[in-house]
Amino acid sequence: MTFTVGGVCRRTGQFGTALSTSSIGAGGRCPHAVPGLGLVVTQARTDPRLGPIGLDLLRAGRSSGETVAAIAESSPNSAWRQLGVLTPDGDAAVFTGGSCAQPADGMVLADGFVIGNWVQSEAVLAAIAAGFECDPMAELADRLLQGIEGGEAAGGELDPLQSAALVVCDPAYTFPIIDLRVDNSPTPIADLRRTWERWSAIMEGYLLRAVDPAAAPDTRSLEGHA
């Protein structure tokens, strides 16, 4: 019961995902991303174990399509699963099991994928794609958020949304530069947008702490207290 967009920015080399759902805490279960390797999203009746399995397949040199197929073939419960896989060069693949809550579908885009289940209609998926693709020169995080905002505006999910998440990897870092989530809110996508806007203003300072802590600003400066 989730809708998701995954995408790459060929200009910056970034890749990532944004998602929202009617269940609590989806950001801790659904997205699995490793910089330089790729992204696996597992949803519907989510099995978080499939994320690391998919990443191991990518690490072994499998394509996104081969990864999706291997996960589906090896899982005895694949009919209940929905998957999206993406590599940093934009190779994407999706899978929707036949027992996923309907309407359920997915699509591969020029720069990513969209998957969703228990949405109002397939128009929601088209709206997510349109939101993601409407401004190719925008920051990837904004494009991903525009995707799920478009999906919500088109009807979203059949049950009220509770959680949302945003994850972005950048080739300059060995950890995701954005890993934000709203776990329990009546307005998770709006809350995620506000959280991203706050993080975007201070993100560079926190990233500098990782690579050059002596030159990084202190917490009070980052948070605007001094």
Backbone bond lengths (Angstrom), bond angles and torsions (degrees), N, CA, C in turn:
res aa  C-N    CA-C-N  psi(-1)  N-CA   C-N-CA  omega(-1)  CA-C   N-CA-C  phi
1 M - - - 1.455 - - 1.522 109.28 -
2 T 1.343 114.39 67.30 1.460 120.22 -169.31 1.520 109.18 -150.93
3 F 1.337 117.20 148.97 1.459 119.40 168.29 1.523 109.63 -127.59
4 T 1.329 114.76 141.08 1.461 122.34 -165.08 1.512 110.95 -144.52
5 V 1.335 115.56 143.89 1.464 121.49 167.36 1.523 107.73 -125.22
6 G 1.329 115.79 136.20 1.457 122.25 172.02 1.505 107.96 -120.33
7 G 1.328 117.80 141.50 1.458 118.42 -177.31 1.512 113.44 -158.32
8 V 1.330 114.28 164.31 1.460 122.42 175.72 1.521 109.29 -119.80
9 C 1.326 115.34 155.79 1.458 122.18 169.03 1.523 106.66 -114.85
10 R 1.300 116.65 108.02 1.471 119.84 -176.21 1.529 111.35 -68.98
11 R 1.318 117.45 -22.04 1.464 122.18 179.10 1.525 111.59 -70.32
12 T 1.329 117.55 -38.81 1.466 121.58 -176.53 1.524 113.71 -107.17
13 G 1.324 117.28 -15.33 1.459 120.59 -175.23 1.514 114.02 81.79
14 Q 1.320 117.67 3.58 1.457 120.94 178.78 1.524 111.49 -76.45
15 F 1.333 116.45 153.21 1.462 121.87 169.88 1.520 108.40 -144.09
16 G 1.337 115.71 157.02 1.448 118.00 -179.49 1.507 112.73 179.06
17 T 1.338 115.40 -166.85 1.456 121.22 -174.97 1.521 110.49 -151.11
18 A 1.324 115.61 153.20 1.462 122.94 168.24 1.517 107.38 -133.41
19 L 1.327 116.91 143.39 1.452 120.69 -177.90 1.518 110.36 -151.07
20 S 1.323 115.27 161.25 1.459 121.39 173.84 1.519 109.11 -149.82
21 T 1.342 115.54 155.06 1.456 120.33 -176.12 1.527 111.12 -158.55
22 S 1.313 115.49 166.57 1.459 121.47 178.83 1.522 113.12 -85.50
23 S 1.310 118.12 -3.28 1.464 120.24 177.39 1.519 110.06 -100.09
24 I 1.310 115.74 162.94 1.457 121.85 -175.77 1.530 110.72 -79.60
25 G 1.327 117.33 143.11 1.459 122.16 167.16 1.508 116.34 64.10
26 A 1.325 119.15 37.23 1.470 119.93 -177.36 1.524 112.64 -66.92
27 G 1.319 117.35 -25.82 1.454 119.63 -178.98 1.510 114.24 -63.41
28 G 1.318 116.91 -22.01 1.460 120.71 177.61 1.512 114.13 -87.94
29 R 1.344 117.52 -9.15 1.465 121.11 -175.86 1.517 114.44 -115.58
30 C 1.321 116.56 -35.12 1.472 119.58 -166.09 1.530 115.55 -91.86
31 P 1.348 120.29 -50.81 1.472 119.07 -175.38 1.523 112.52 -87.78
32 H 1.327 115.17 138.30 1.464 122.54 177.28 1.520 106.72 -135.88
33 A 1.340 117.14 113.86 1.460 120.92 -173.80 1.520 110.60 -134.87
34 V 1.330 115.87 138.14 1.460 122.38 175.61 1.524 107.74 -128.96
35 P 1.333 118.84 121.26 1.463 120.71 178.77 1.523 111.90 -54.98
36 G 1.328 115.10 138.71 1.453 121.16 179.93 1.509 114.45 78.59
37 L 1.311 118.38 -9.46 1.464 122.22 -176.41 1.521 111.88 -115.34
38 G 1.323 117.79 -59.01 1.449 118.87 179.78 1.508 113.30 155.40
39 L 1.321 113.80 -171.09 1.452 123.99 -173.70 1.521 109.64 -131.29
40 V 1.320 116.46 135.60 1.458 122.95 171.89 1.525 107.41 -127.83
41 V 1.325 116.79 126.02 1.461 121.71 174.34 1.522 107.74 -113.79
42 T 1.327 116.77 127.84 1.453 122.49 177.25 1.521 108.47 -119.78
43 Q 1.328 117.11 125.11 1.466 120.13 -176.72 1.521 111.00 -146.48
44 A 1.327 118.37 -161.66 1.467 126.26 -167.38 1.534 106.74 71.55
45 R 1.341 119.71 -125.04 1.468 118.99 170.30 1.526 106.31 -81.64
46 T 1.325 113.76 87.91 1.466 121.70 -163.15 1.519 112.54 -66.28
47 D 1.334 115.31 135.88 1.451 122.23 169.99 1.525 107.32 -118.25
48 P 1.354 118.66 100.49 1.463 120.13 -177.76 1.523 113.80 -60.92
49 R 1.331 117.77 -17.92 1.469 120.18 178.87 1.512 111.79 -66.41
50 L 1.341 117.73 -22.41 1.460 120.40 -177.25 1.520 112.38 -72.46
51 G 1.337 117.51 -24.17 1.456 119.84 178.26 1.514 112.36 -62.12
52 P 1.338 119.27 -56.50 1.463 120.09 177.64 1.526 113.41 -60.98
53 I 1.329 117.38 -34.41 1.467 119.40 176.79 1.525 109.92 -61.75
54 G 1.326 116.31 -45.71 1.454 119.88 179.06 1.517 112.55 -63.33
55 L 1.325 117.09 -41.06 1.460 119.80 178.40 1.525 111.58 -64.30
56 D 1.333 116.92 -37.44 1.474 119.85 176.30 1.523 110.74 -63.78
57 L 1.326 117.24 -37.61 1.464 120.20 177.75 1.527 111.00 -65.55
58 L 1.323 116.82 -42.00 1.468 119.69 175.89 1.525 110.48 -62.85
59 R 1.314 116.57 -40.08 1.467 121.34 179.85 1.529 110.92 -63.28
60 A 1.316 115.97 -29.72 1.470 120.95 179.09 1.521 112.15 -82.32
61 G 1.327 117.54 0.39 1.454 120.83 175.62 1.516 115.18 99.41
62 R 1.322 117.77 6.45 1.461 119.60 178.20 1.529 110.57 -72.19
63 S 1.320 116.07 148.49 1.454 120.95 173.03 1.519 109.85 -75.68
64 S 1.324 116.63 171.51 1.464 119.26 176.89 1.519 111.34 -60.96
65 G 1.328 116.64 -43.81 1.456 120.14 178.63 1.507 112.77 -62.26
66 E 1.317 117.00 -42.52 1.464 120.90 178.00 1.525 111.16 -65.89
67 T 1.331 116.15 -35.85 1.460 120.39 179.46 1.522 111.17 -65.87
68 V 1.326 116.38 -47.95 1.460 120.50 178.06 1.526 110.75 -59.11
69 A 1.324 116.09 -45.54 1.465 119.92 -178.74 1.520 111.58 -63.57
70 A 1.325 116.73 -41.06 1.461 119.94 -178.51 1.526 111.08 -66.89
71 I 1.326 117.28 -40.19 1.457 119.76 178.29 1.525 109.90 -63.58
72 A 1.328 116.32 -47.11 1.466 120.13 -178.34 1.523 111.79 -62.55
73 E 1.324 116.65 -40.74 1.461 120.48 -177.65 1.525 111.71 -70.68
74 S 1.338 117.59 -30.27 1.461 120.33 -174.68 1.522 112.84 -90.85
75 S 1.332 117.80 -11.50 1.452 120.46 -176.34 1.522 110.56 -98.34
76 P 1.331 117.92 123.41 1.473 119.73 178.40 1.523 112.96 -69.53
77 N 1.339 117.14 -13.28 1.459 121.46 -179.20 1.524 112.41 -114.69
78 S 1.317 116.70 27.36 1.460 120.20 -174.35 1.527 112.72 -62.63
79 A 1.331 118.34 -23.94 1.462 120.27 179.53 1.528 111.67 -61.31
80 W 1.339 117.43 -23.39 1.466 121.82 -177.78 1.523 112.45 -94.65
81 R 1.307 117.68 -0.03 1.465 121.34 -172.07 1.527 111.75 -106.53
82 Q 1.327 114.26 150.88 1.457 121.35 169.98 1.528 107.21 -129.48
83 L 1.331 116.07 134.67 1.458 121.16 -172.42 1.527 110.86 -131.85
84 G 1.317 115.17 146.85 1.451 122.64 167.46 1.512 108.17 -135.33
85 V 1.331 116.74 133.21 1.468 121.73 -178.89 1.526 108.15 -129.27
86 L 1.324 115.95 140.20 1.459 121.41 -176.58 1.526 109.26 -146.87
87 T 1.328 116.74 137.10 1.458 121.59 174.61 1.529 109.31 -105.40
88 P 1.333 118.18 163.77 1.462 120.10 -177.31 1.525 114.44 -60.92
89 D 1.333 117.76 -22.25 1.466 119.44 178.83 1.525 112.76 -89.99
90 G 1.339 117.19 6.74 1.460 120.52 174.65 1.508 115.69 94.02
91 D 1.328 118.11 4.88 1.464 120.82 175.93 1.525 108.58 -71.38
92 A 1.336 117.40 117.87 1.459 121.52 -174.05 1.520 110.98 -127.86
93 A 1.332 115.24 153.24 1.462 121.72 175.40 1.516 108.46 -153.57
94 V 1.333 116.09 152.92 1.469 121.13 -179.37 1.527 109.40 -135.28
95 F 1.329 114.48 158.92 1.465 121.39 177.20 1.521 108.60 -147.06
96 T 1.324 116.64 135.49 1.458 122.52 175.20 1.513 108.98 -130.50
97 G 1.325 116.74 116.35 1.453 120.83 178.66 1.518 112.21 -71.94
98 G 1.313 116.12 153.84 1.452 121.52 -174.28 1.514 115.02 -67.66
99 S 1.334 118.01 -17.69 1.463 120.98 179.84 1.525 113.37 -97.48
100 C 1.336 117.75 3.66 1.459 120.30 177.57 1.523 109.80 -64.19
101 A 1.336 116.05 146.74 1.463 121.33 -178.16 1.526 110.24 -60.60
102 Q 1.313 115.87 124.14 1.468 121.81 -176.18 1.539 111.33 -86.70
103 P 1.349 117.77 152.15 1.454 128.01 -3.23 1.531 111.26 -68.14
104 A 1.309 115.91 142.57 1.457 121.45 -179.45 1.520 108.90 -146.60
105 D 1.327 116.07 133.19 1.453 119.35 179.90 1.527 108.32 -167.38
106 G 1.318 115.27 177.16 1.451 121.44 176.83 1.507 110.20 -153.74
107 M 1.323 116.01 162.80 1.455 120.39 178.50 1.520 109.03 -148.66
108 V 1.332 114.77 146.86 1.459 121.88 174.41 1.520 108.09 -95.52
109 L 1.329 116.16 131.52 1.448 122.91 -179.88 1.532 109.84 -103.82
110 A 1.313 115.92 174.44 1.468 119.36 177.60 1.524 110.88 -62.23
111 D 1.327 116.96 -33.18 1.459 121.26 -177.33 1.518 112.85 -126.44
112 G 1.339 118.04 28.26 1.448 118.49 179.28 1.504 113.70 162.98
113 F 1.341 116.56 -145.74 1.460 121.22 -177.86 1.517 110.07 -153.63
114 V 1.321 115.33 162.36 1.462 123.60 171.45 1.517 107.36 -132.62
115 I 1.325 117.40 134.95 1.462 122.16 172.52 1.527 108.61 -136.64
116 G 1.337 116.09 149.79 1.447 120.00 177.96 1.510 111.68 -163.46
117 N 1.311 115.74 150.85 1.464 121.47 175.72 1.520 108.70 -144.33
118 W 1.348 116.13 152.28 1.463 122.90 -177.24 1.533 110.55 57.95
119 V 1.354 115.22 35.90 1.453 120.32 176.56 1.531 109.32 -94.70
120 Q 1.334 116.44 166.22 1.457 120.68 -177.26 1.522 111.83 -59.54
121 S 1.332 116.95 -40.27 1.464 122.19 179.55 1.515 108.04 -169.08
122 E 1.322 116.31 172.29 1.461 119.32 177.25 1.523 111.59 -66.94
123 A 1.336 117.92 -15.30 1.460 120.70 175.04 1.525 111.17 -61.33
124 V 1.324 117.08 -26.80 1.464 120.78 177.16 1.526 110.16 -62.88
125 L 1.318 116.39 -43.13 1.464 119.71 -179.75 1.514 110.83 -66.04
126 A 1.321 116.83 -40.72 1.468 120.65 177.93 1.520 110.62 -63.03
127 A 1.338 117.05 -37.73 1.459 120.97 179.17 1.524 111.43 -68.60
128 I 1.327 117.08 -35.96 1.466 120.46 175.57 1.520 109.85 -62.39
129 A 1.321 116.74 -46.65 1.462 121.03 178.78 1.522 110.87 -60.44
130 A 1.327 116.81 -44.01 1.459 120.65 -179.01 1.525 110.97 -64.56
131 G 1.328 117.32 -40.35 1.456 120.15 178.23 1.515 112.07 -64.04
132 F 1.311 116.70 -41.10 1.463 120.86 179.32 1.518 111.27 -67.30
133 E 1.306 117.46 -37.27 1.466 121.18 -172.38 1.526 113.71 -91.35
134 C 1.334 118.47 -4.20 1.465 119.84 -170.15 1.520 113.47 -70.74
135 D 1.333 118.83 -26.30 1.469 121.14 -177.53 1.521 109.72 -138.67
136 P 1.343 117.61 81.44 1.463 120.48 -174.99 1.523 114.78 -61.53
137 M 1.338 118.67 -19.38 1.455 120.82 -178.56 1.531 113.02 -90.32
138 A 1.328 117.59 -4.31 1.460 120.55 177.98 1.522 110.46 -72.81
139 E 1.337 115.94 163.58 1.454 120.10 174.21 1.524 109.78 -59.91
140 L 1.336 116.33 144.80 1.462 119.59 -176.93 1.522 111.28 -57.60
141 A 1.326 118.19 -41.80 1.466 120.06 -179.55 1.525 110.79 -58.61
142 D 1.327 116.98 -41.70 1.461 119.89 178.70 1.521 111.22 -66.53
143 R 1.316 117.77 -39.48 1.463 120.55 178.50 1.528 111.02 -63.09
144 L 1.322 116.67 -42.27 1.462 120.31 179.17 1.524 110.95 -64.09
145 L 1.328 116.38 -43.37 1.461 119.77 177.53 1.524 111.50 -65.17
146 Q 1.337 117.16 -39.71 1.460 120.04 176.54 1.528 110.62 -60.09
147 G 1.328 116.20 -32.09 1.458 119.85 177.23 1.517 112.32 -63.19
148 I 1.331 117.26 -53.96 1.467 118.00 -177.23 1.529 111.60 -72.90
149 E 1.337 117.23 -27.27 1.467 119.28 173.42 1.528 110.23 -64.29
150 G 1.339 116.17 -39.92 1.462 119.74 175.86 1.513 112.24 -63.90
151 G 1.339 116.35 -39.10 1.460 119.87 177.68 1.513 112.09 -64.69
152 E 1.325 116.66 -40.56 1.459 119.77 177.65 1.526 110.61 -64.14
153 A 1.331 117.35 -43.32 1.462 121.01 -179.15 1.527 112.12 -64.02
154 A 1.338 116.50 -28.15 1.465 120.95 -179.77 1.521 113.09 -84.78
155 G 1.319 117.68 3.96 1.461 120.60 178.04 1.502 114.42 126.82
156 G 1.331 116.29 -22.61 1.450 120.53 175.17 1.518 113.89 58.49
157 E 1.308 115.02 -139.00 1.456 121.76 -176.76 1.529 110.53 -96.00
158 L 1.311 116.30 162.18 1.453 121.01 -179.28 1.527 112.50 -73.57
159 D 1.316 118.24 -21.83 1.458 123.14 174.84 1.530 109.27 -110.13
160 P 1.337 118.45 156.44 1.463 120.74 -179.50 1.531 111.51 -60.79
161 L 1.315 115.64 137.69 1.457 121.14 -179.76 1.529 110.48 -70.76
162 Q 1.348 115.34 147.67 1.459 121.04 177.67 1.520 113.56 -126.65
163 S 1.331 117.85 -32.67 1.457 119.01 -173.95 1.524 110.75 -138.53
164 A 1.329 114.75 161.22 1.465 121.39 179.76 1.517 108.09 -155.76
165 A 1.340 116.35 158.67 1.458 120.59 -178.54 1.519 110.53 -150.90
166 L 1.330 114.87 153.07 1.456 123.21 178.33 1.516 108.54 -139.00
167 V 1.329 117.15 123.39 1.464 122.85 179.29 1.526 108.66 -131.53
168 V 1.334 117.09 130.52 1.467 121.75 177.96 1.520 108.76 -137.10
169 C 1.329 115.36 133.49 1.465 122.67 174.52 1.520 109.59 -108.91
170 D 1.331 115.77 145.53 1.460 123.01 -179.42 1.530 108.24 -125.05
171 P 1.337 118.45 140.12 1.473 119.45 -175.73 1.517 114.32 -64.46
172 A 1.338 118.49 -14.62 1.462 120.57 -178.88 1.523 112.73 -83.11
173 Y 1.354 117.34 -7.89 1.458 120.50 -174.07 1.520 110.78 -130.76
174 T 1.327 115.92 149.80 1.462 121.19 -179.57 1.521 112.19 -93.99
175 F 1.311 117.67 9.00 1.461 123.75 176.26 1.524 107.40 -137.44
176 P 1.335 118.58 156.70 1.455 119.68 178.05 1.527 110.81 -60.94
177 I 1.329 116.84 133.24 1.461 119.68 179.02 1.528 111.05 -80.88
178 I 1.328 116.83 -18.75 1.458 122.24 175.98 1.525 107.65 -131.74
179 D 1.309 116.54 123.90 1.465 121.94 176.55 1.522 106.51 -147.82
180 L 1.327 115.33 81.63 1.460 122.33 -172.87 1.515 109.61 -116.76
181 R 1.321 115.98 145.89 1.457 119.12 179.28 1.524 111.04 -151.24
182 V 1.302 114.35 149.36 1.460 123.33 171.72 1.520 105.41 -117.27
183 D 1.318 117.79 117.08 1.456 121.10 -168.28 1.525 115.05 -94.49
184 N 1.331 117.81 -25.23 1.461 118.42 -175.35 1.520 109.01 -159.51
185 S 1.324 116.06 93.53 1.462 120.76 -176.09 1.525 109.20 -151.88
186 P 1.329 118.49 148.19 1.458 120.23 173.84 1.529 112.68 -75.20
187 T 1.347 116.93 -11.88 1.472 121.59 178.72 1.532 109.55 -133.33
188 P 1.325 117.98 62.45 1.465 119.45 -171.08 1.522 114.35 -66.35
189 I 1.337 118.24 -35.58 1.462 118.90 -177.85 1.518 110.54 -71.14
190 A 1.314 117.74 -42.78 1.465 120.46 176.04 1.526 110.71 -62.60
191 D 1.332 116.93 -40.60 1.465 120.30 177.92 1.526 110.76 -64.75
192 L 1.326 117.12 -39.20 1.463 120.61 178.71 1.521 110.37 -65.53
193 R 1.308 118.30 -40.06 1.461 121.30 176.42 1.531 110.21 -59.12
194 R 1.340 117.68 -46.54 1.458 120.50 179.37 1.526 111.57 -64.43
195 T 1.337 116.52 -37.67 1.466 119.83 178.93 1.515 110.71 -66.18
196 W 1.328 117.36 -41.25 1.465 121.09 177.32 1.528 110.93 -62.81
197 E 1.319 117.81 -43.31 1.458 119.92 -179.70 1.526 110.73 -62.50
198 R 1.318 117.35 -37.35 1.473 120.56 176.12 1.516 111.01 -67.84
199 W 1.344 116.80 -45.03 1.468 120.62 -178.64 1.521 111.33 -66.54
200 S 1.322 117.59 -38.80 1.467 120.06 -177.48 1.518 111.73 -61.39
201 A 1.342 117.37 -29.48 1.453 121.08 -178.79 1.529 112.57 -74.28
202 I 1.318 118.55 -22.55 1.467 121.95 -175.01 1.524 112.90 -123.17
203 M 1.330 117.20 -0.55 1.465 121.65 -173.35 1.525 112.15 -58.16
204 E 1.334 118.42 -44.11 1.458 120.17 -175.33 1.522 111.36 -60.71
205 G 1.328 117.04 -36.53 1.457 119.46 178.31 1.514 112.69 -65.04
206 Y 1.324 116.51 -40.12 1.460 119.56 178.67 1.530 111.48 -71.43
207 L 1.329 117.51 -35.13 1.458 119.40 175.88 1.526 110.61 -65.96
208 L 1.337 116.78 -38.19 1.462 120.20 177.62 1.520 111.21 -62.55
209 R 1.328 116.93 -32.94 1.463 119.88 176.83 1.527 112.06 -58.38
210 A 1.332 116.28 -32.74 1.463 119.75 -178.78 1.518 111.66 -74.48
211 V 1.338 117.65 -41.14 1.468 120.38 -171.56 1.522 113.06 -98.29
212 D 1.324 118.90 -24.52 1.473 121.99 -179.21 1.528 108.48 -150.88
213 P 1.337 117.38 72.33 1.465 120.24 -172.80 1.524 113.83 -60.54
214 A 1.333 118.19 -30.59 1.458 119.97 -179.22 1.524 111.75 -65.63
215 A 1.325 116.02 -29.14 1.465 120.15 -178.11 1.521 112.75 -94.46
216 A 1.319 117.18 -3.99 1.463 120.79 -174.91 1.520 111.36 -80.00
217 P 1.325 117.25 148.61 1.466 120.21 176.09 1.521 111.04 -69.55
218 D 1.345 115.68 156.85 1.455 118.57 177.89 1.531 110.35 -78.73
219 T 1.319 115.46 169.97 1.464 120.69 -174.47 1.512 111.61 -60.21
220 R 1.318 117.78 -40.15 1.465 120.39 -178.03 1.526 110.78 -61.69
221 S 1.327 116.39 -39.14 1.462 119.84 177.97 1.515 110.69 -67.53
222 L 1.339 116.59 -42.79 1.465 120.10 -179.12 1.510 111.52 -61.50
223 E 1.319 116.42 -39.71 1.457 120.18 -175.67 1.523 112.84 -89.64
224 G 1.336 116.74 4.08 1.447 119.99 172.91 1.513 114.33 80.74
225 H 1.354 117.88 19.40 1.450 120.71 -179.02 1.522 112.37 -92.85
226 A 1.348 116.40 -14.39 1.450 118.92 -177.99 1.516 109.72 -151.33
